């Protein structure tokens, strides 16, 4: 029997990411033209700091994962250290956002009555910028499957003297001082799937709900006349996202969510884009800085009123992160 033994090739599971494992090779028999390649079956496993691919049933490799000492083989066969800031199991972010450049136009109709088209910032004096708090969280079932959650509340107020009567829903707001408030409560939930999940890069798609609660009120204090519009619109969105580890502590993230909707009670377009950079201060604490842009062009019903709303803003978000 030949003293040279070759490892038997075993079929690699569907979740294997090529080049992310520590493989070994043995010298080829003298009659072969090139080196023999070892192909092992792998199991995707969590370590204390993230995710690694280790040979199935190999206790030594599993122990190496736990100690963050598992080399990852790149596409060129060069061993690479895994990036501990990728594929966290869970995390919570709490931040302060400065949103500005608001552009809000609304028309509220009631039956056959067509309301006036109102520029909320220029005509009614709503704040053009606002500081808000924002909470974001996620939980990863595996490196490929994750759920995200976000909530934030934007409240703006304004007062302006108008020089003509305006029709708003069922009510005519007379000329004079008008007080206005607009609150938008946004709650987001999404499922993410990464179709690329290697040592430093994650790319995937998402499906979720962008639920937007709208509370608008206009009042003429002098004439004690007011009108309000309240509605909650659960808007489905689809998205793309990506993450790239610049180093073991720095990471770049981007996401885009959009949808053209027609749900009967709500129809139109919604888009939400975000670009962020994050830094790990310690093993389980970090910070991030994000740019966020949002736009909505929709018709939303709240019987007997219908609002034709165009709503957009851009902002900067600074946040602290805690994660596992």
N, C-alpha and C positions, 0 to 999 in steps of 0.2 A: 504494500500500500504506500502510496506517495506520502512523504512526510509533510508536504505542504497542504494545508487544509484551507478551503475557501468558505467564507460565511454564506449561508443560504439566504437568498433574497425573499423577503416576505412582503406581501401587499401592504402598501402604506394606506392608512385610514383616510377618509374623505376630508378630515379637518387638518391633515398634515400641511404645514406651510413649508414649502421647499427651502432647504438651507438653514433651518432654525434649530438644528439639533447637533449634538456633539457626536460625531460618527468616527469610527476608526476603520482603517483598512489594513489588510495583510499583504505581504509581497505576493505577486502573482507567480504561478508556476512558470518554469523556465520557458515553456512553449508559448506563453501568452505575450501579446504585443504590448499590453499596458497594464497598469495596476488594477487589482480587483477592487470593486466598490462594495461597501457594506450597506445594505438597505435593511433597516430595522423597523419594527412597528412601534409607534410612538403614542403617548398618552398626554393630552393637554392638561397641565396641572398648575394650580396656584401655588406660589411661594409666599413668604411673608411680605414681600415687596412688589409682587406683581405676578407675571405669568411666564412660564417657560415650557418648552417641549422636552420631555425626558423619555428615555427608552422605557417601554412598558415592562413593569415587573423588575426593574433594576433598583434595588435598595440603595446602592452607592450613589446612583444618579439622583434619586429622590432626595437623599441627604445633602447632596451638593446644591440642589435647588433651594432647599431650606436655608442654606448658608450663603446664598447669592453667589455661588462659585461655578455655576453652570456656564460653560462657553457655548456660544451660539455660532453656528457655521454660516457665513454669508454666502451669497450666490457664487462667489469666486472661490469658495472653500476656505476662506480666511477666518479663523476663530474671532468672534466678537463678544464683548461682555454685554449681557442684557441690560436694558434701560429700566431702572426701578420706578421711574415716573410714568411708565406706560401700564395700562390695564389694572388700575386700582380696583379693589373690590367694591368700595362705596365711598362717597364723599358728600360734603355739605359746604356750600359757599354762601357767605353773607357779605353783601356789598352795598355801597352807596353809589348811585348813578346820577349824573347830571345830564338830563335830557333837554335838548334845545332844538331850535329850528322847527318848532311845531308849525304845521300847516293843516288847519282844520276848517273844513267847509261842510255845512249841514243844511238840509232843507227838510222840514217836517210837514208832511201832508196829512189831511184827514178827509177821507172819502173824496168828494169832488172838490174840496178846498185845497188849492196848491199853495204851499207855504213859500215864504221868501227864502232865497238862497243867502245864507249868512256866513260871512268870513269871521270866524270866532276870534281871531287874534286882532285883525285890523279894525273890524267894524264894532265888535263887542268888547274888546280890550282884555281877552284872556291872556294869562301869563304866557310868554314865549319860551320860557325855560323853567325847569323845576328840578329840585333835588328829591330823590326818592330812595327808599330802601328796597332791596331785592334779595330774594332767597332762591337758590338753585341747589338741587340735590340729584344724586344718581345712585343706582345700584346695579352692579354687573353680576349676572348669573354665570358668565364665563367670558373669556376674552372676545367672543363674537357677539354675545347677547347682553343687552343693557337697557334699562329704563331710566328716563330723565323726568324731572319735575321742576317747575319754576312758578313763582308767584310774585307779583309786584302790583302796586296800586298808584296810579297817577292822578293827582287831584290838582285842578287849576281853577282859579277864580279871576273875575275881572268886573270892572264897572265902567260904563261909558254913556255919554249923553248922545242920543240919536235924534235926528231932526225930521224924521218921518215915521208914520205908523208902519208896523210890519206885521204880516200874518204869520203866526207860528201855530201850526196844528189847528185847533178849534178856536184859538184866541187871537185877537188883535192887540199887540203890545203898542200902546200909544207913544208918541214922540216924548222924549224926556230922558231922565236917568234910568238905565237898565242895569240890573245886577245879574251876572251870569256865573254859573258854576258847571264844570264838566269833570266827572270822575270816570276813569276807565280802570277797572280791575281785571288784570290779565292772569289767568291760570293756565299753565301749559303742562301737558303730559305726553310723552312720546316713547315708543319702542325703537331701539336702534339695533341694526345688524351690521357687523363689520365683515365685508367680503374680502378685505385685505387686512391681515393681522400679523405682521411680522415684528421683529425685535424693536424697531423704532418708528414704525408707520402703521396707522390704522385708517382705513377708508371704508365708508359704508353709507347706508341709506336709512331713513327713518320714516315712521308713520305715526301721526299723533293728532291731538286735539288742541287747538288754540282758542280757549274759551275766553270771551271778552264780554265783561259786564259794563254797560253804558248807562250813566245817570246824568242827564242834562236838565238844568233848570234855568228858566229866565223869569225875571220878576221886575215889575215896575212899581217901586215903593210908593211913589206919589199917588198912583191910581189903584194900588192894591190889585193889580192884575198879574197873573202868572201862568206859565205853562211849563210842563215837565214831560220828559220822555225817558222811560226806563226799559231796558231790554237786555237779555243775555243771549249771546250768540256763540254756540259751540262750533267753531270753524275747523273742519278737518284740514290737515296740512301734510304734505310729503316733503322730504328733504334729503340733502346730501351733507356729509360731514367728513372731516379729516383731522388727524392729529399726527404731529411729527416731533420726535424728541431731538432737540438741537444738541442736548448733552444729557447727562444724568440728572440734572436739576432744572434745565430750561426746556420748555415745550411750547410749540406753536399749534393753535387750534383754530378751526374755521367751520362754520355751518351756514346752510342756506335752507330756509323753509318757505314754501309757497304753494298756493292752490287757487284755481279758478273754481268757484263754488256756485251751486244753485240748489239750495235746500228748501225752496218754497218760502219759508219765513225769512231766509237770508240768502242773498246772492251777490256775487262780485268776486273781488280778488284780494288776497292777503299775502304779504311777503314779510319775512323776518330774517335778517342777515346778521352774522356776528363773526368777528375776527378777534382772537385773544392770544396773549402770551402769558405763560404761567411759570412761576419759579418756586421750587421746593426750598423753604428755609431750613426745615428739619425733616426727620423721617416721616412725620404725619401732619405737618403744618406747612402751608405755603401761601402765596398771594398771586393775584392775577390782575391784568389790565385788559379791558375789552372795548372794542368799538361795536356799537349796535345800531342798526337802522331798521325801522319798521314802517310799513305802508299798508293802508286798507282803503279799498274803494268798494263800498257795499251798500246794498239796500236792505234794511232790516225792519221787520214788522213788529209792532207791539200794539195790537188791536185796541182802539180803532186808528192808531197813528202809524205812519210809516216814515222812517228816516232815511234819507239819501245822504250817506256820510262818506267824505273823503278825509282821511286822517293819516298823518305821517310825522315822523320825528327821527332825529339822530341823536346819539349820546355816547358818553364815555362812562364806563363802569369800572370801579376799583373795588376789589373784593379780597377777603381772607378765606382760606380754604382749610378744611380738616378732612382727612381721608384715612382709609384703611388699605 
